[in-house]
Amino acid sequence: MSTVSVVLVVFVVSLLFMQFLKLQWMRRRFPPGPTPYPIFGNLLQMNFQIHHEILKKMAKSHGNVFTLWILNNPVVVLQGFKAVKEGLTVHAGDVAGRPVNAVFNFFTHGNGVMFSNGRLWKQQRRFGLATMRKMGVGKKSQEIQLQEEATHLVEYLRKMDGKPLDPTMPVVHTVSNVICSVIFGHRFSEDDENFLHLIESVDTIAAFGNSFSFFVFELFPWFATHFLASVKQAISSKNFVNALLAKEIESHKERRKQNENQDFIDYYLDEIDKTKGDADATYDEENLMQSIFDLFLAGTETTATTLCWALLYMVLYPDIQEKVQKELDAVLGCSHLICYEDRKQLPYTNAVVHEIQRYSNIILIALPRQSLRDTELLGFPVPKNTIILANIDSVLSDPGKWETPDQFNPGHFLDKDGNFVNREAFLPFSIGQRVCMGELLARMELFIIFSTLLQAFKFTLPEGVKEVNTKLVFGSTMKPSPYQLCAIPRVLMDAGVKRSSWGESS
């Protein structure tokens, strides 16, 4: 080896050693955690994934508040109900920021609701919540939309005539059309090419969020955007979504009339006009486009995935499915259109819907927060601009809060008399100032669509299929492995006449 090579090796090793010593010195300012290494931090120990099982093991060694290093950035992890609740609520304002990193900045430019900060975030979120209320979320008008989409899904499944099918795409189409009606004021047909491309694009972007490519992008943005196919695909998908949204916005401008706001875009365009000339206002078309994308991403991926797990659980636990259907039949009958208010008369069905959310736990890790100032979490110092991760999986499976955390058990939400009970550790929508903006809409969707489907069909495994793979597909949301089921139209006996559960003669 030449002298130059030896000098170069010594130089690199010295740099890495100095970086290692620097990391060890910096660690003193944060909660304890595994030893980080230069360049990668703890990513090598984590196999380049923020996985709930890895976090569980680390919590056993380091406690329920511990620090990971992602590259050279400290990340404080909150594990278990007590740590998550106190960490996100005791100093809620201190931990209400979002990280400003390479990926989020590249894809959102700090706009919208999901990844914005400061005054911009507060205005966009406040506007979004107020607009949803104006549009009837939580009221009868919104229920009618949900009932219509549930009916479309029932009709599609009925046409399958009990044949085996993968329910994923029909469910995704249904949930996507709910949010399309809210945002665009119209639904798409299931074979609309733009609609299908929109769903595919959102799925691609969501999958990128917790992938190996995500971390490569953080380390080497230029390299990732030019040489990684997955990054190129995510960028292409975002460009398509932006083009589609721009077209929708232009269409709304052309047909827009004062005092006739029908959907989210109408209300937002009206707000842009109202606040023109206001230097403090953050309403513009860039924020409108990003807010729409945020709503679509948050409003489709999570609800659709939960419903796919719901149908899988009904196939796996036919006794629970039968008990839900008996309650629906006894309380509502065969032709009643399901309302959200009905949950108060259907404690067991309501408990099953909640247990589906708890047990499937599709959002293992809540979207990252960032400390806005020096603060303290459960006695540990947390400096300003520190990323904070709340492990929602550890809350929904906390053995100190759930009697049988590793079992599918609707009894978690029922008292000894069979009445529905809320549980404080039920936090699938997170908690604190960044709690999910669409929580009420999601709750309504899950209850109405799930109950409508079980009112109309008995779900079974295809003939000859004895087992189903219940392992989750790891990504931004935890999806079930692909599976097939049969939707058998239910037939009830009414005054000696066979009738389907939707009131039609057989």
C-alpha positions as CSV (number, residue, x, y, z in Angstrom):
1,M,0.0,0.0,0.0
2,S,1.4,3.4,-1.0
3,T,2.1,6.1,1.5
4,V,-0.8,8.2,0.1
5,S,-3.2,5.3,0.6
6,V,-2.1,4.8,4.2
7,V,-2.5,8.5,4.9
8,L,-6.0,8.5,3.4
9,V,-7.1,5.4,5.4
10,V,-5.7,7.0,8.6
11,F,-7.5,10.2,7.8
12,V,-10.9,8.5,7.2
13,V,-10.6,6.3,10.3
14,S,-9.7,9.4,12.4
15,L,-12.7,11.3,11.0
16,L,-15.0,8.4,11.9
17,F,-13.5,8.1,15.3
18,M,-13.9,11.8,16.0
19,Q,-17.5,11.5,14.8
20,F,-18.1,8.6,17.1
21,L,-16.7,10.6,20.1
22,K,-18.9,13.6,19.1
23,L,-22.0,11.4,19.1
24,Q,-21.1,10.0,22.5
25,W,-20.7,13.5,23.9
26,M,-24.0,14.7,22.4
27,R,-25.8,11.6,23.8
28,R,-25.5,13.1,27.3
29,R,-28.2,15.7,26.5
30,F,-30.8,13.1,25.7
31,P,-32.6,10.2,27.2
32,P,-30.6,6.9,27.2
33,G,-30.6,4.6,24.2
34,P,-28.5,2.2,22.1
35,T,-25.0,3.3,21.1
36,P,-25.0,5.2,17.8
37,Y,-22.3,4.8,15.1
38,P,-20.9,7.4,12.7
39,I,-22.9,8.2,9.6
40,F,-25.7,5.7,10.2
41,G,-26.5,6.3,13.9
42,N,-28.6,3.3,14.9
43,L,-30.0,2.5,11.4
44,L,-27.7,-0.6,11.1
45,Q,-29.1,-2.1,14.3
46,M,-32.7,-1.3,13.0
47,N,-32.1,-2.8,9.5
48,F,-33.0,0.6,8.1
49,Q,-36.6,0.3,9.3
50,I,-38.4,1.9,12.2
51,H,-40.2,-1.3,13.2
52,H,-42.4,-1.7,16.3
53,E,-40.8,-5.0,17.3
54,I,-37.3,-3.4,17.3
55,L,-38.6,-0.5,19.4
56,K,-40.2,-3.0,21.8
57,K,-36.8,-4.7,22.3
58,M,-35.0,-1.4,22.8
59,A,-37.6,-0.2,25.3
60,K,-36.9,-3.3,27.4
61,S,-33.2,-2.4,27.6
62,H,-33.4,1.4,27.8
63,G,-36.9,2.3,29.3
64,N,-40.1,3.7,27.8
65,V,-38.4,7.0,26.9
66,F,-35.2,6.4,24.9
67,T,-33.2,7.9,22.1
68,L,-32.4,6.5,18.7
69,W,-30.0,8.2,16.2
70,I,-31.2,8.3,12.6
71,L,-28.1,9.2,10.7
72,N,-26.7,11.9,12.9
73,N,-30.1,13.1,14.2
74,P,-31.4,12.2,17.7
75,V,-35.0,10.8,17.8
76,V,-36.7,10.4,21.2
77,V,-39.1,7.4,21.2
78,L,-42.1,7.3,23.5
79,Q,-43.2,3.7,24.4
80,G,-46.3,2.6,26.2
81,F,-49.5,4.4,27.2
82,K,-48.1,6.5,30.0
83,A,-45.1,7.8,28.0
84,V,-47.1,8.5,24.9
85,K,-50.0,10.3,26.7
86,E,-47.9,12.4,29.0
87,G,-45.2,13.0,26.4
88,L,-47.7,14.5,23.9
89,T,-50.1,16.2,26.3
90,V,-48.3,17.5,29.4
91,H,-46.3,20.0,27.3
92,A,-48.5,19.7,24.1
93,G,-47.4,23.0,22.7
94,D,-43.7,22.2,23.1
95,V,-44.0,19.0,20.9
96,A,-46.4,20.2,18.2
97,G,-43.8,20.8,15.5
98,R,-43.0,18.7,12.4
99,P,-39.4,17.8,11.4
100,V,-38.0,19.9,8.5
101,N,-36.0,17.2,6.8
102,A,-35.0,16.6,3.2
103,V,-37.8,14.2,2.2
104,F,-40.7,16.2,3.8
105,N,-39.4,19.5,2.4
106,F,-38.9,18.0,-1.1
107,F,-42.4,16.6,-1.3
108,T,-44.4,19.3,0.6
109,H,-42.2,22.5,0.6
110,G,-43.6,23.0,4.1
111,N,-47.1,23.6,2.9
112,G,-50.5,22.1,3.8
113,V,-51.5,20.6,7.1
114,M,-49.6,17.4,7.7
115,F,-46.0,18.6,7.5
116,S,-46.2,22.4,8.0
117,N,-45.3,24.4,11.1
118,G,-46.0,27.6,13.0
119,R,-48.5,30.1,11.8
120,L,-49.0,28.4,8.5
121,W,-49.9,25.1,10.2
122,K,-52.3,26.7,12.7
123,Q,-54.2,28.6,10.0
124,Q,-54.4,25.6,7.6
125,R,-55.5,23.2,10.4
126,R,-58.1,25.7,11.8
127,F,-59.5,26.3,8.4
128,G,-59.7,22.6,7.6
129,L,-61.5,21.8,10.8
130,A,-64.0,24.7,10.4
131,T,-64.6,23.7,6.8
132,M,-65.3,20.1,7.6
133,R,-67.9,21.3,10.1
134,K,-69.5,23.6,7.5
135,M,-69.7,20.7,5.1
136,G,-71.6,18.6,7.6
137,V,-69.0,16.1,8.8
138,G,-70.7,14.5,11.8
139,K,-74.1,15.5,10.6
140,K,-76.9,13.8,8.5
141,S,-75.7,15.3,5.2
142,Q,-72.4,13.5,5.5
143,E,-74.0,10.3,6.6
144,I,-76.0,10.3,3.4
145,Q,-72.8,10.3,1.4
146,L,-71.3,7.5,3.4
147,Q,-74.5,5.5,3.0
148,E,-74.4,6.0,-0.8
149,E,-70.8,4.8,-1.0
150,A,-71.6,1.8,1.2
151,T,-74.5,1.0,-1.1
152,H,-72.2,1.1,-4.1
153,L,-69.9,-1.4,-2.4
154,V,-72.8,-3.7,-1.5
155,E,-74.0,-3.6,-5.1
156,Y,-70.5,-4.5,-6.4
157,L,-70.1,-7.4,-4.0
158,R,-73.6,-8.6,-4.8
159,K,-72.7,-8.8,-8.5
160,M,-69.9,-11.2,-7.6
161,D,-72.6,-13.7,-6.6
162,G,-70.5,-15.2,-3.7
163,K,-67.5,-15.9,-5.9
164,P,-64.0,-15.5,-4.3
165,L,-62.5,-12.0,-4.5
166,D,-59.8,-9.9,-3.1
167,P,-61.8,-7.1,-1.3
168,T,-58.9,-4.6,-1.3
169,M,-59.6,-2.6,-4.4
170,P,-63.4,-2.4,-4.0
171,V,-62.8,-1.1,-0.4
172,V,-60.2,1.4,-1.5
173,H,-62.5,2.7,-4.3
174,T,-65.3,3.2,-1.7
175,V,-63.2,5.0,0.8
176,S,-61.4,7.1,-1.9
177,N,-64.7,8.3,-3.3
178,V,-65.8,9.4,0.2
179,I,-62.9,11.8,0.4
180,C,-63.3,12.8,-3.3
181,S,-66.8,13.9,-2.5
182,V,-65.6,16.0,0.4
183,I,-62.7,17.6,-1.6
184,F,-63.9,17.7,-5.2
185,G,-67.7,17.6,-4.7
186,H,-68.1,14.5,-6.9
187,R,-67.3,10.8,-7.0
188,F,-65.4,8.9,-9.7
189,S,-66.6,5.8,-11.5
190,E,-64.5,2.7,-10.5
191,D,-63.1,2.4,-14.1
192,D,-62.1,6.1,-14.4
193,E,-58.4,6.0,-15.5
194,N,-57.5,9.2,-13.6
195,F,-59.2,7.8,-10.4
196,L,-57.3,4.5,-10.6
197,H,-54.0,6.4,-11.3
198,L,-54.7,8.7,-8.3
199,I,-55.2,5.7,-6.0
200,E,-52.1,4.0,-7.3
201,S,-50.0,7.2,-6.9
202,V,-51.1,7.9,-3.3
203,D,-50.3,4.2,-2.5
204,T,-46.8,4.6,-4.0
205,I,-46.1,7.8,-2.1
206,A,-47.3,6.3,1.2
207,A,-45.2,3.1,0.7
208,F,-42.1,5.3,0.2
209,G,-42.6,6.9,3.7
210,N,-41.1,4.0,5.6
211,S,-38.8,2.4,3.2
212,F,-35.0,2.0,2.7
213,S,-35.1,4.6,0.0
214,F,-36.5,7.1,2.4
215,F,-33.3,7.0,4.5
216,V,-31.1,7.0,1.4
217,F,-32.8,10.2,0.3
218,E,-32.1,11.7,3.7
219,L,-28.4,10.9,3.3
220,F,-27.9,11.6,-0.4
221,P,-30.8,13.5,-1.9
222,W,-29.2,14.1,-5.3
223,F,-28.1,10.5,-5.7
224,A,-31.5,9.2,-4.6
225,T,-33.5,11.4,-7.0
226,H,-31.3,10.5,-10.0
227,F,-30.5,6.8,-9.4
228,L,-33.1,5.1,-7.2
229,A,-36.1,3.8,-9.1
230,S,-38.4,3.9,-6.1
231,V,-37.6,7.6,-5.5
232,K,-38.2,8.4,-9.2
233,Q,-41.5,6.6,-9.0
234,A,-42.6,8.5,-5.9
235,I,-41.7,11.8,-7.5
236,S,-43.6,10.8,-10.7
237,S,-46.6,9.9,-8.6
238,K,-46.5,13.2,-6.7
239,N,-46.3,15.1,-10.1
240,F,-49.3,13.2,-11.4
241,V,-51.4,14.0,-8.3
242,N,-50.4,17.7,-8.5
243,A,-51.4,17.8,-12.1
244,L,-54.8,16.2,-11.4
245,L,-55.4,18.6,-8.4
246,A,-54.4,21.6,-10.5
247,K,-57.0,20.6,-13.1
248,E,-59.7,20.2,-10.5
249,I,-58.9,23.6,-9.0
250,E,-59.2,25.2,-12.5
251,S,-62.5,23.5,-13.1
252,H,-63.8,24.8,-9.7
253,K,-62.7,28.3,-10.6
254,E,-64.6,28.2,-13.9
255,R,-67.9,27.1,-12.4
256,R,-67.7,28.8,-9.1
257,K,-70.4,31.2,-7.8
258,Q,-70.6,33.2,-4.7
259,N,-72.4,31.7,-1.7
260,E,-72.7,28.3,-3.4
261,N,-69.7,26.5,-1.8
262,Q,-70.2,22.8,-2.1
263,D,-66.8,21.2,-1.3
264,F,-63.4,21.8,0.3
265,I,-61.9,23.4,-2.9
266,D,-64.9,25.9,-3.1
267,Y,-64.4,27.0,0.5
268,Y,-60.7,27.3,0.1
269,L,-60.9,29.4,-3.0
270,D,-63.4,31.6,-1.2
271,E,-60.9,32.0,1.7
272,I,-58.1,33.0,-0.8
273,D,-60.3,35.8,-2.1
274,K,-61.3,36.9,1.4
275,T,-57.8,37.2,2.7
276,K,-56.1,38.9,-0.3
277,G,-53.9,41.7,0.9
278,D,-53.7,40.2,4.4
279,A,-49.9,39.9,5.0
280,D,-50.6,37.4,7.8
281,A,-52.8,35.0,5.7
282,T,-51.3,31.8,4.4
283,Y,-54.1,30.9,1.9
284,D,-52.9,30.3,-1.6
285,E,-53.1,27.7,-4.3
286,E,-49.8,26.0,-3.2
287,N,-51.2,25.4,0.2
288,L,-54.6,24.4,-1.2
289,M,-53.0,21.7,-3.4
290,Q,-50.9,20.4,-0.5
291,S,-53.8,20.4,1.9
292,I,-55.9,18.4,-0.6
293,F,-53.1,15.9,-0.9
294,D,-52.7,15.6,2.9
295,L,-56.5,15.0,3.3
296,F,-56.5,12.4,0.6
297,L,-53.5,10.6,1.9
298,A,-54.8,10.6,5.5
299,G,-58.4,9.9,4.5
300,T,-57.9,6.9,2.2
301,E,-54.9,4.8,3.2
302,T,-55.8,4.4,6.9
303,T,-59.6,3.8,6.6
304,A,-59.3,1.5,3.7
305,T,-56.6,-0.6,5.3
306,T,-58.6,-0.8,8.5
307,L,-61.7,-2.1,6.6
308,C,-59.6,-4.7,4.8
309,W,-58.5,-6.0,8.2
310,A,-62.1,-5.9,9.4
311,L,-63.3,-8.2,6.7
312,L,-60.3,-10.5,7.3
313,Y,-61.1,-10.7,11.0
314,M,-64.8,-11.5,10.3
315,V,-63.6,-14.5,8.2
316,L,-61.2,-15.6,10.8
317,Y,-63.7,-15.2,13.7
318,P,-67.1,-16.3,12.3
319,D,-68.6,-16.5,15.8
320,I,-67.9,-12.8,16.3
321,Q,-69.3,-12.0,12.8
322,E,-72.5,-14.0,13.7
323,K,-72.9,-12.1,16.9
324,V,-72.6,-8.8,15.2
325,Q,-75.2,-9.8,12.6
326,K,-77.6,-11.1,15.3
327,E,-77.4,-7.7,17.0
328,L,-77.9,-5.8,13.7
329,D,-81.0,-7.9,12.8
330,A,-82.5,-7.7,16.3
331,V,-82.1,-3.9,16.7
332,L,-82.3,-2.5,13.2
333,G,-83.9,-5.2,11.0
334,C,-83.0,-6.1,7.4
335,S,-83.5,-2.8,5.4
336,H,-82.5,-0.1,7.8
337,L,-79.9,2.3,6.4
338,I,-77.1,2.4,9.0
339,C,-76.5,5.8,10.7
340,Y,-73.6,6.7,13.0
341,E,-76.1,7.4,15.8
342,D,-77.1,3.7,15.6
343,R,-73.8,2.8,17.4
344,K,-75.5,3.8,20.7
345,Q,-78.0,0.9,20.2
346,L,-75.4,-1.5,19.0
347,P,-72.8,-1.9,21.8
348,Y,-71.4,-5.2,20.5
349,T,-71.0,-4.0,16.9
350,N,-69.4,-0.7,18.2
351,A,-67.0,-2.7,20.4
352,V,-66.0,-4.9,17.4
353,V,-65.3,-1.8,15.3
354,H,-63.1,-0.4,18.0
355,E,-61.3,-3.7,18.6
356,I,-60.6,-4.0,14.8
357,Q,-58.8,-0.6,15.1
358,R,-57.0,-1.6,18.2
359,Y,-55.9,-5.1,17.1
360,S,-55.0,-4.2,13.5
361,N,-53.1,-1.1,14.7
362,I,-52.3,0.0,11.1
363,I,-50.3,3.1,12.2
364,L,-47.6,1.6,14.3
365,I,-45.7,4.8,14.7
366,A,-47.4,8.2,14.7
367,L,-46.1,10.8,12.3
368,P,-43.0,12.4,13.8
369,R,-43.2,15.4,16.0
370,Q,-40.5,18.0,16.7
371,S,-39.8,19.9,19.9
372,L,-40.3,23.6,19.3
373,R,-38.3,24.6,22.4
374,D,-36.2,23.0,25.1
375,T,-38.6,20.9,27.1
376,E,-38.9,17.9,29.3
377,L,-40.6,14.6,28.7
378,L,-41.3,12.4,31.7
379,G,-38.3,13.8,33.5
380,F,-35.9,13.6,30.6
381,P,-34.5,16.8,29.0
382,V,-35.3,17.2,25.3
383,P,-33.5,20.0,23.5
384,K,-35.2,22.2,20.9
385,N,-35.6,20.7,17.4
386,T,-35.5,17.1,18.6
387,I,-37.6,14.6,16.6
388,I,-40.1,12.7,18.8
389,L,-41.8,9.4,17.8
390,A,-44.8,8.1,19.6
391,N,-45.1,4.3,19.3
392,I,-48.9,3.9,18.9
393,D,-48.5,0.1,18.7
394,S,-47.1,0.0,22.2
395,V,-50.2,1.9,23.4
396,L,-52.8,-0.3,21.7
397,S,-51.0,-3.4,23.0
398,D,-49.9,-2.1,26.4
399,P,-50.4,-5.1,28.8
400,G,-51.0,-2.7,31.6
401,K,-54.1,-1.3,29.8
402,W,-55.6,-4.3,27.9
403,E,-56.6,-7.6,29.5
404,T,-55.7,-9.7,26.5
405,P,-53.5,-7.3,24.3
406,D,-52.4,-10.1,21.9
407,Q,-55.9,-11.4,21.2
408,F,-58.8,-10.2,19.1
409,N,-61.3,-9.5,21.9
410,P,-64.3,-7.1,21.6
411,G,-64.8,-7.5,25.3
412,H,-62.1,-4.9,25.7
413,F,-64.8,-2.3,25.0
414,L,-67.7,-3.9,26.9
415,D,-68.6,-3.9,30.6
416,K,-70.0,-6.9,32.5
417,D,-73.5,-5.9,31.4
418,G,-72.6,-5.7,27.7
419,N,-72.6,-1.9,27.5
420,F,-70.0,-0.2,25.4
421,V,-67.2,1.5,27.3
422,N,-64.5,3.9,26.0
423,R,-60.9,3.1,27.0
424,E,-58.3,5.8,27.7
425,A,-55.6,3.8,25.9
426,F,-57.6,3.7,22.7
427,L,-55.5,6.2,20.7
428,P,-55.4,5.1,17.0
429,F,-55.7,8.7,15.9
430,S,-52.9,9.8,18.2
431,I,-53.3,12.6,20.9
432,G,-52.3,16.2,21.6
433,Q,-52.3,19.2,19.3
434,R,-51.5,17.1,16.2
435,V,-54.3,14.6,16.7
436,C,-55.8,13.4,13.3
437,M,-57.9,16.2,11.8
438,G,-60.2,13.6,10.1
439,E,-60.9,11.5,13.2
440,L,-64.7,12.0,13.2
441,L,-65.1,11.3,9.5
442,A,-62.9,8.1,9.8
443,R,-65.0,6.9,12.8
444,M,-68.2,7.5,10.9
445,E,-66.9,5.7,7.8
446,L,-65.7,2.7,9.7
447,F,-68.9,2.2,11.6
448,I,-71.3,2.8,8.7
449,I,-69.5,0.8,6.0
450,F,-68.6,-2.1,8.3
451,S,-72.1,-2.4,9.7
452,T,-73.7,-2.1,6.3
453,L,-71.5,-4.9,4.9
454,L,-72.3,-7.2,7.7
455,Q,-76.0,-6.4,7.4
456,A,-75.8,-7.5,3.8
457,F,-73.4,-10.3,3.6
458,K,-71.9,-13.3,5.4
459,F,-68.1,-13.3,4.8
460,T,-66.4,-16.7,4.4
461,L,-63.2,-18.2,3.2
462,P,-63.3,-19.6,-0.4
463,E,-64.2,-23.3,-0.5
464,G,-61.1,-25.5,0.2
465,V,-59.2,-22.7,1.9
466,K,-58.4,-23.6,5.5
467,E,-55.8,-21.0,6.5
468,V,-55.1,-17.3,5.8
469,N,-51.8,-15.5,6.2
470,T,-52.3,-13.0,9.0
471,K,-48.8,-11.4,8.8
472,L,-48.9,-7.7,8.1
473,V,-47.2,-6.1,5.1
474,F,-44.9,-3.6,6.6
475,G,-45.1,0.0,5.2
476,S,-46.4,3.4,6.1
477,T,-49.6,1.5,7.1
478,M,-49.6,-2.1,8.1
479,K,-51.7,-3.9,5.5
480,P,-52.9,-7.5,5.6
481,S,-51.2,-9.9,3.2
482,P,-53.3,-10.4,0.1
483,Y,-56.3,-12.7,0.7
484,Q,-59.6,-13.7,-0.8
485,L,-63.0,-14.2,0.7
486,C,-66.6,-14.8,-0.5
487,A,-69.4,-12.3,0.2
488,I,-72.5,-14.5,0.5
489,P,-75.8,-12.4,0.4
490,R,-77.6,-12.9,3.7
491,V,-81.2,-14.2,3.5
492,L,-83.5,-13.5,6.4
493,M,-86.9,-15.1,7.0
494,D,-89.7,-12.4,7.2
495,A,-93.3,-13.6,7.5
496,G,-92.4,-16.8,5.7
497,V,-91.0,-15.0,2.7
498,K,-87.4,-15.2,1.8
499,R,-85.9,-11.7,1.6
500,S,-82.3,-10.5,1.1
501,S,-80.9,-8.4,3.9
502,W,-81.6,-5.3,1.6
503,G,-85.3,-6.1,1.3
504,E,-85.3,-7.6,-2.2
505,S,-87.3,-10.8,-3.0
506,S,-85.0,-13.8,-3.6
